[in-house]
């Protein structure tokens, strides 16, 4: 007789059902786990043995065989403990066999029979709900898993589950945790001067465009980037679940609290490629996926290795990070808005102590790590000049984050009406306009069309660069509430495509 229960294996944010089968048979006393288990799964036998001992039980004297099906799918992690323990309890008659029908379980066992917090509770609960199953999980994961809308039974230990399945003390379904309060966002009023950079930041927020700021140290590039999340609208319900699933896999959801604040990730320039796009032994999500539906800020952009920067090209283009393994591919959603900052050269390129001492070659060498295809995926290039003492002595500007965010919200409303909210468009913003629809969406009047065509030839824009100019112009028109892209909108968009403070090959794709 075989007892069975369902658990889940994680491939990216997808939770795939695993059938845990336990068979007790005659022969020498043995406990074997088959089905491509990794070391953590293989060690379940010792955790289960210790947890049973804490309950006053012992493993059956027969040969115990645990099969994790399908057998050709690798099984990783300690969250298989609970499902294995429950299936064995059913096999030895400690709980009714039929009580595990329609039940899935994840959780790591402690030696005293307690259940430890497990990463991936939310994706597992959503998968269980789609299969019309109840999910059993540790009590520390209950508030997180209950966001799935399905039935979640959260227990602190194994004995509580034994009592529940025997009907002596049934568990009440867990309730979803409260939304985390959004932290106070830094205000644009804190940034004095830099009106041109603030305008570019507002355009980037309105259309979801990638932005590169170039200026000497201390000019306010990082301050501006940190204030971008305050301009962005909160996550929608669907976006909230997508972001939370990734954070759940990474084990970053505290007390089951979800937040509608868009992610803001700022990895150090020493980050490796697995840290940036994901990888490692268990193919964990990287920074580009942790910033899904949010902002990825790369400060000191030329200090990142060329390999790391080029690894971002696919996520920036397709909104997905793919981690390749010998026998599988793991995919994580990675629809991000890239904000980057760089000095004009290695010396700093500013006045005084940051003045360049090596000439134009210093600038060219500094940007040589950044490939043309990577830069071609950036929509806005903006110079951030050194702030003077006169700027710092001025009173705070009259407009701050609230006023800019209101304009961004109106522009985003226009884009939502334009693109709708279909499954094919995970973000209804101009930056994600599909190629076949760009010309229809970005309707230029005659003067604007003539200007863009002439400028594209003179600047030798690639096809991608040309269409990105159209998208930026469409966003500028949305901020003005205009139905058609006029010459003034196209002219402003073109000024963000080529910056004279950079080597010619960086801003325009032209080799100097």
C-alpha positions as CSV (number, residue, x, y, z in Angstrom):
1,X,0.0,0.0,0.0
2,X,1.4,3.4,-1.0
3,X,0.6,6.7,0.8
4,X,1.1,9.9,-1.1
5,X,0.9,13.7,-0.8
6,X,1.8,16.6,-3.1
7,X,4.6,19.1,-2.7
8,X,6.3,21.5,-5.1
9,X,9.6,22.0,-6.9
10,X,10.5,25.5,-7.9
11,X,11.7,26.4,-11.4
12,X,12.1,30.1,-11.3
13,X,8.8,31.5,-9.8
14,X,6.9,28.5,-11.2
15,X,6.0,25.8,-8.6
16,X,5.7,22.4,-10.2
17,X,3.7,19.7,-8.4
18,X,5.7,16.8,-7.0
19,X,4.0,13.5,-6.1
20,X,5.6,12.2,-2.8
21,X,5.0,8.5,-2.6
22,X,5.9,6.3,0.4
23,X,6.0,2.5,0.4
24,X,6.7,0.3,3.3
25,X,7.9,-3.2,2.3
26,X,9.6,-6.2,3.9
27,X,13.3,-6.5,4.1
28,X,16.1,-4.9,5.9
29,X,15.5,-1.7,7.8
30,X,16.3,1.1,5.4
31,X,15.2,4.6,4.5
32,X,15.8,5.5,0.9
33,X,14.8,8.7,-1.1
34,X,14.8,8.4,-4.9
35,X,13.8,10.9,-7.6
36,X,17.0,13.0,-8.2
37,X,17.2,14.5,-4.7
38,X,20.0,16.9,-3.8
39,X,22.0,16.7,-0.6
40,X,19.4,18.8,1.4
41,X,16.6,16.4,0.3
42,X,18.7,13.4,1.1
43,X,19.3,14.7,4.6
44,X,15.5,14.7,5.2
45,X,15.7,11.2,6.5
46,X,17.7,12.4,9.6
47,X,15.4,15.4,10.3
48,X,12.3,13.2,9.9
49,X,13.8,10.5,12.2
50,X,14.6,13.2,14.9
51,X,11.1,14.8,14.6
52,X,9.4,11.5,15.0
53,X,11.5,10.7,18.1
54,X,10.4,14.1,19.5
55,X,6.7,13.0,19.0
56,X,7.4,9.6,20.7
57,X,7.3,7.7,17.4
58,X,9.8,5.7,15.6
59,X,10.3,5.1,11.9
60,X,8.8,1.7,10.8
61,X,11.1,-1.3,11.0
62,X,10.4,-2.2,7.4
63,X,12.2,-0.8,4.3
64,X,10.9,2.7,3.7
65,X,11.1,3.9,0.1
66,X,10.3,7.6,-0.7
67,X,9.8,8.4,-4.4
68,X,9.6,12.0,-5.6
69,X,7.9,11.9,-9.0
70,X,8.5,12.9,-11.7
71,X,11.8,11.2,-11.2
72,X,13.7,13.2,-14.0
73,X,13.1,16.6,-12.4
74,X,15.9,17.6,-9.9
75,X,14.7,18.2,-6.4
76,X,16.4,20.8,-4.3
77,X,15.9,22.3,-0.9
78,X,14.7,21.3,2.6
79,X,11.1,22.1,2.0
80,X,10.4,18.4,1.1
81,X,10.7,17.4,4.8
82,X,7.1,18.0,5.8
83,X,5.5,16.2,2.8
84,X,7.8,13.2,3.4
85,X,7.0,13.1,7.1
86,X,3.2,13.4,6.6
87,X,3.3,10.6,3.9
88,X,5.2,8.3,6.4
89,X,2.7,9.2,9.2
90,X,-0.1,8.1,6.8
91,X,1.8,4.9,5.9
92,X,2.2,3.8,9.5
93,X,-1.4,4.7,10.4
94,X,-0.6,7.7,12.7
95,X,-3.0,9.7,10.5
96,X,-5.8,8.6,8.1
97,X,-4.5,7.9,4.6
98,X,-7.5,9.7,3.0
99,X,-6.8,12.8,5.1
100,X,-4.0,13.8,2.7
101,X,-6.2,13.8,-0.4
102,X,-6.4,17.3,-1.8
103,X,-3.5,18.5,0.4
104,X,-0.1,19.8,-0.6
105,X,2.7,20.5,1.9
106,X,6.0,22.4,2.2
107,X,8.2,23.0,5.2
108,X,11.5,22.2,6.8
109,X,11.5,20.1,10.0
110,X,13.4,21.0,13.1
111,X,14.9,18.2,15.3
112,X,12.2,18.9,17.9
113,X,9.3,18.5,15.5
114,X,8.9,22.2,14.9
115,X,8.4,23.7,11.4
116,X,10.9,26.3,10.2
117,X,10.2,29.1,7.7
118,X,10.6,28.1,4.1
119,X,11.2,30.2,1.0
120,X,8.7,30.0,-1.8
121,X,5.5,29.7,0.3
122,X,3.5,32.2,-1.9
123,X,4.3,30.5,-5.3
124,X,3.5,27.1,-3.7
125,X,0.2,28.4,-2.3
126,X,-0.8,29.9,-5.7
127,X,0.0,26.6,-7.4
128,X,-2.0,24.6,-4.8
129,X,-4.9,26.9,-5.2
130,X,-4.8,26.4,-9.0
131,X,-4.9,22.6,-8.4
132,X,-7.8,23.1,-5.9
133,X,-5.7,21.9,-3.0
134,X,-5.1,23.2,0.5
135,X,-1.5,24.0,1.4
136,X,0.0,22.9,4.7
137,X,3.0,25.1,5.7
138,X,4.9,26.4,8.7
139,X,3.0,29.0,10.8
140,X,5.7,31.6,10.0
141,X,4.7,31.2,6.3
142,X,0.9,31.3,6.8
143,X,0.4,35.1,6.4
144,X,2.5,35.1,3.2
145,X,0.8,32.0,1.6
146,X,-2.7,33.2,2.4
147,X,-2.2,36.0,-0.1
148,X,-2.9,33.3,-2.8
149,X,-6.6,33.3,-1.9
150,X,-6.6,29.5,-1.4
151,X,-6.9,27.4,1.8
152,X,-3.7,27.6,3.9
153,X,-3.2,25.5,7.0
154,X,-0.3,27.0,9.0
155,X,1.2,24.9,11.8
156,X,4.0,25.6,14.3
157,X,5.0,21.9,14.6
158,X,4.3,18.4,13.4
159,X,2.2,17.3,16.4
160,X,-0.3,20.0,15.7
161,X,-0.8,18.6,12.2
162,X,-1.2,15.1,13.6
163,X,-4.0,16.4,15.8
164,X,-5.6,18.2,12.9
165,X,-5.6,15.3,10.5
166,X,-7.0,13.0,13.2
167,X,-9.8,15.5,13.8
168,X,-9.0,16.1,17.5
169,X,-8.0,19.8,17.1
170,X,-8.6,21.1,13.6
171,X,-6.6,24.1,12.4
172,X,-8.2,27.3,11.2
173,X,-7.2,28.6,7.8
174,X,-4.5,31.2,7.9
175,X,-5.2,34.9,7.1
176,X,-3.2,37.1,4.7
177,X,-0.8,39.5,6.3
178,X,-1.3,43.2,6.2
179,X,0.3,45.3,3.4
180,X,3.6,46.8,4.6
181,X,3.5,50.6,5.0
182,X,5.4,52.4,2.3
183,X,8.4,54.2,3.7
184,X,8.6,57.9,3.2
185,X,10.2,58.6,-0.2
186,X,12.9,61.2,-0.5
187,X,11.6,64.4,-2.0
188,X,12.8,66.1,-5.2
189,X,12.8,69.4,-3.2
190,X,16.0,68.1,-1.6
191,X,17.8,68.4,-5.0
192,X,18.8,72.0,-5.7
193,X,19.4,73.0,-9.2
194,X,19.6,70.3,-11.9
195,X,16.3,71.3,-13.5
196,X,17.3,69.6,-16.7
197,X,18.1,66.3,-14.9
198,X,14.8,66.5,-13.0
199,X,12.9,66.9,-16.3
200,X,14.6,63.8,-17.7
201,X,13.8,61.9,-14.5
202,X,10.1,62.9,-14.9
203,X,10.1,61.7,-18.5
204,X,11.7,58.4,-17.5
205,X,9.1,57.9,-14.8
206,X,6.2,58.7,-17.1
207,X,7.2,56.3,-19.9
208,X,9.3,53.7,-18.0
209,X,12.4,54.7,-20.0
210,X,16.0,53.7,-19.2
211,X,18.2,56.7,-18.2
212,X,21.9,57.3,-18.0
213,X,23.1,60.4,-16.0
214,X,26.7,61.6,-16.6
215,X,28.3,64.1,-14.3
216,X,31.2,64.8,-11.9
217,X,31.2,63.4,-8.3
218,X,28.8,65.2,-6.0
219,X,26.6,66.6,-8.7
220,X,23.5,64.7,-7.4
221,X,23.2,61.7,-9.7
222,X,22.5,59.3,-6.8
223,X,20.1,61.7,-5.1
224,X,18.1,62.0,-8.3
225,X,18.0,58.2,-8.8
226,X,16.8,57.6,-5.2
227,X,13.9,59.9,-5.8
228,X,12.6,58.1,-8.8
229,X,10.5,55.5,-6.9
230,X,8.5,58.4,-5.4
231,X,7.4,59.4,-8.9
232,X,6.2,56.0,-9.9
233,X,2.7,54.8,-9.3
234,X,2.2,51.9,-6.8
235,X,2.2,48.3,-8.0
236,X,-1.1,47.0,-9.4
237,X,-2.6,43.9,-7.8
238,X,-1.2,41.7,-10.5
239,X,2.3,43.3,-10.4
240,X,2.2,43.0,-6.6
241,X,1.8,39.2,-6.8
242,X,4.5,38.9,-9.5
243,X,7.0,40.8,-7.5
244,X,6.1,39.1,-4.2
245,X,6.6,35.6,-5.8
246,X,10.1,36.5,-6.7
247,X,10.8,37.9,-3.2
248,X,9.2,34.8,-1.7
249,X,11.6,32.5,-3.6
250,X,14.5,34.7,-2.4
251,X,13.1,34.5,1.2
252,X,12.8,38.3,1.5
253,X,9.1,38.5,2.6
254,X,9.1,39.4,6.3
255,X,6.1,38.4,8.4
256,X,4.2,37.7,5.3
257,X,3.9,41.4,4.5
258,X,3.6,42.5,0.9
259,X,4.4,46.0,-0.3
260,X,2.9,48.0,-3.1
261,X,6.1,50.1,-3.3
262,X,8.0,49.4,-6.5
263,X,11.4,47.7,-5.8
264,X,14.6,49.8,-5.9
265,X,17.7,47.8,-6.2
266,X,21.2,49.3,-6.2
267,X,23.9,46.6,-6.5
268,X,27.6,47.5,-5.9
269,X,29.7,47.7,-9.0
270,X,31.7,44.6,-7.8
271,X,28.6,42.4,-8.3
272,X,29.2,39.2,-10.3
273,X,27.1,38.0,-13.2
274,X,25.2,35.4,-11.1
275,X,24.5,38.1,-8.5
276,X,23.1,40.4,-11.2
277,X,21.1,38.1,-13.5
278,X,20.7,35.1,-11.1
279,X,22.4,31.7,-10.8
280,X,24.3,29.7,-8.2
281,X,23.7,26.1,-7.2
282,X,19.9,26.6,-6.9
283,X,19.5,29.2,-9.6
284,X,18.3,31.9,-7.3
285,X,17.0,35.2,-8.7
286,X,19.5,38.0,-9.3
287,X,19.3,41.7,-8.8
288,X,17.6,42.2,-12.2
289,X,14.8,40.0,-11.2
290,X,14.5,41.4,-7.7
291,X,13.9,44.7,-9.3
292,X,11.0,43.3,-11.4
293,X,8.4,46.1,-12.1
294,X,10.8,48.5,-10.3
295,X,14.1,50.3,-10.7
296,X,17.6,48.9,-11.1
297,X,20.1,51.6,-10.3
298,X,23.7,51.0,-11.4
299,X,25.9,53.7,-9.9
300,X,29.4,54.1,-11.4
301,X,28.3,52.2,-14.5
302,X,31.7,51.9,-16.2
303,X,33.1,50.2,-13.1
304,X,30.9,47.2,-13.7
305,X,32.6,44.5,-15.7
306,X,31.8,44.3,-19.4
307,X,30.5,40.7,-18.9
308,X,28.0,41.8,-16.2
309,X,26.7,44.8,-18.3
310,X,26.3,42.7,-21.4
311,X,24.4,40.0,-19.4
312,X,21.7,42.7,-18.9
313,X,21.0,43.1,-22.6
314,X,18.5,40.2,-22.8
315,X,16.5,41.2,-19.7
316,X,16.4,44.8,-20.9
317,X,15.1,43.7,-24.3
318,X,12.8,40.8,-23.4
319,X,11.9,41.4,-19.7
320,X,13.2,38.0,-18.7
321,X,16.4,36.6,-17.2
322,X,17.2,33.0,-18.4
323,X,19.6,30.9,-16.3
324,X,20.9,28.0,-18.4
325,X,21.8,24.6,-16.9
326,X,22.9,21.4,-18.5
327,X,19.5,19.8,-18.3
328,X,17.1,22.8,-17.9
329,X,16.5,26.5,-18.2
330,X,15.3,28.6,-15.3
331,X,13.4,31.8,-16.1
332,X,12.7,34.8,-13.9
333,X,10.6,37.8,-15.0
334,X,12.8,40.9,-15.1
335,X,10.8,43.9,-16.5
336,X,12.9,46.7,-15.1
337,X,13.6,50.3,-15.5
338,X,17.3,50.9,-15.7
339,X,18.8,54.0,-14.1
340,X,22.5,54.4,-14.4
341,X,25.1,57.0,-13.4
342,X,28.6,57.6,-14.5
343,X,31.4,60.2,-14.1
344,X,32.7,61.8,-17.4
345,X,36.0,60.0,-16.9
346,X,38.0,58.0,-14.5
347,X,39.4,61.2,-12.8
348,X,35.9,62.5,-12.2
349,X,35.7,65.0,-15.0
350,X,34.7,67.9,-12.7
351,X,36.2,71.1,-11.4
352,X,39.0,71.3,-8.8
353,X,40.3,68.1,-7.4
354,X,38.1,66.1,-9.9
355,X,39.6,67.8,-13.0
356,X,40.8,65.3,-15.7
357,X,44.6,65.0,-15.8
358,X,44.9,62.7,-18.8
359,X,42.8,64.3,-21.6
360,X,40.3,62.8,-24.0
361,X,41.9,59.4,-23.9
362,X,40.9,59.1,-20.2
363,X,37.2,59.5,-21.1
364,X,37.4,57.0,-24.0
365,X,39.1,54.4,-21.9
366,X,36.6,54.9,-19.0
367,X,33.6,54.2,-21.2
368,X,35.3,51.4,-23.2
369,X,33.8,48.7,-21.0
370,X,30.3,49.7,-22.0
371,X,29.3,48.1,-25.3
372,X,27.4,49.8,-28.0
373,X,24.5,47.3,-28.0
374,X,24.1,47.9,-24.2
375,X,24.0,51.7,-24.7
376,X,21.6,51.3,-27.5
377,X,19.0,50.1,-25.0
378,X,19.2,53.3,-23.0
379,X,16.5,55.9,-24.0
380,X,17.7,59.0,-22.2
381,X,21.2,60.4,-21.8
382,X,21.5,63.5,-19.6
383,X,24.4,65.6,-18.4
384,X,24.3,66.5,-14.7
385,X,26.5,69.6,-14.2
386,X,28.4,70.4,-11.0
387,X,26.2,72.2,-8.5
388,X,27.6,75.6,-7.6
389,X,27.6,77.4,-4.3
390,X,24.9,79.8,-5.7
391,X,22.6,76.8,-6.4
392,X,23.1,75.5,-2.8
393,X,22.3,78.8,-1.3
394,X,18.9,79.1,-3.0
395,X,15.7,78.2,-1.2
396,X,14.2,74.8,-1.9
397,X,12.4,74.6,-5.3
398,X,8.6,75.2,-5.3
399,X,7.9,71.9,-7.0
400,X,8.8,68.5,-5.4
401,X,7.9,64.9,-5.8
402,X,4.2,65.3,-5.3
403,X,3.8,67.7,-8.2
404,X,6.0,65.7,-10.6
405,X,4.3,62.4,-9.5
406,X,0.9,63.9,-10.4
407,X,2.0,64.7,-13.9
408,X,3.5,61.2,-14.2
409,X,0.2,59.7,-13.1
410,X,-1.8,61.5,-15.7
411,X,0.7,60.4,-18.4
412,X,0.5,56.8,-17.2
413,X,-3.3,57.0,-17.3
414,X,-3.2,57.9,-21.0
415,X,-0.9,55.0,-21.7
416,X,-3.1,52.6,-19.8
417,X,-6.1,53.7,-21.9
418,X,-3.9,53.3,-25.0
419,X,-2.5,49.9,-24.4
420,X,-5.2,48.3,-22.2
421,X,-4.4,45.8,-19.6
422,X,-4.1,42.5,-21.5
423,X,-1.9,39.6,-20.4
424,X,0.4,40.3,-23.4
425,X,1.5,43.7,-21.9
426,X,2.7,43.3,-18.4
427,X,3.5,47.0,-18.2
428,X,1.3,49.5,-20.2
429,X,4.1,52.1,-20.7
430,X,5.6,53.6,-23.8
431,X,9.0,52.0,-23.3
432,X,7.4,48.6,-23.7
433,X,5.5,49.4,-26.9
434,X,5.9,46.3,-29.2
435,X,7.7,47.0,-32.5
436,X,4.8,46.5,-34.9
437,X,2.7,49.1,-32.9
438,X,5.4,51.8,-32.5
439,X,4.5,53.8,-35.7
440,X,0.8,53.6,-35.0
441,X,1.2,54.7,-31.4
442,X,3.9,57.4,-31.9
443,X,2.0,59.4,-34.6
444,X,4.2,62.3,-35.7
445,X,3.0,65.4,-37.5
446,X,4.8,66.4,-40.7
447,X,7.3,68.7,-39.1
448,X,8.2,66.2,-36.4
449,X,8.6,63.4,-38.9
450,X,11.0,65.5,-41.0
451,X,13.1,66.5,-38.0
452,X,13.4,62.9,-36.7
453,X,14.3,61.5,-40.1
454,X,17.0,64.1,-40.7
455,X,18.4,63.7,-37.2
456,X,18.5,59.9,-37.4
457,X,20.6,60.1,-40.6
458,X,23.0,62.6,-39.1
459,X,23.4,60.8,-35.8
460,X,23.5,57.4,-37.5
461,X,21.0,56.0,-35.2
462,X,20.3,52.2,-35.2
463,X,16.8,51.0,-35.8
464,X,16.5,50.4,-32.0
465,X,17.8,53.9,-31.3
466,X,15.4,55.4,-33.8
467,X,12.3,53.7,-32.3
468,X,13.4,54.6,-28.8
469,X,13.5,58.3,-29.8
470,X,9.9,57.9,-31.0
471,X,8.9,56.3,-27.7
472,X,10.5,59.1,-25.7
473,X,8.8,61.7,-27.9
474,X,5.4,59.9,-27.3
475,X,6.0,60.1,-23.5
476,X,6.8,63.9,-23.7
477,X,3.6,64.4,-25.7
478,X,1.7,62.4,-23.0
479,X,3.1,64.7,-20.3
480,X,1.7,67.6,-22.4
481,X,-1.6,65.8,-22.9
482,X,-1.1,65.9,-26.7
483,X,-2.7,63.3,-29.0
484,X,0.0,63.8,-31.7
485,X,3.7,64.0,-31.4
486,X,4.7,67.5,-32.5
487,X,8.1,68.9,-33.6
488,X,8.8,70.3,-30.1
489,X,8.3,66.9,-28.5
490,X,10.5,65.2,-31.1
491,X,13.2,67.9,-30.7
492,X,13.3,67.4,-26.9
493,X,13.5,63.6,-27.4
494,X,16.5,63.9,-29.7
495,X,18.4,66.1,-27.3
496,X,18.4,63.2,-24.8
497,X,19.8,60.8,-27.5
498,X,23.2,62.4,-28.0
499,X,25.3,64.1,-25.3
500,X,28.4,66.0,-26.3
501,X,30.1,65.5,-22.9
502,X,30.4,61.8,-23.8
503,X,32.7,60.1,-26.4
504,X,30.8,60.2,-29.7
505,X,30.5,56.4,-29.8
506,X,28.7,56.3,-26.4
507,X,25.8,58.7,-27.1
508,X,25.1,58.1,-30.8
509,X,26.6,54.8,-31.8
510,X,29.1,56.7,-34.1
511,X,32.7,55.5,-33.7
512,X,34.9,58.6,-33.0
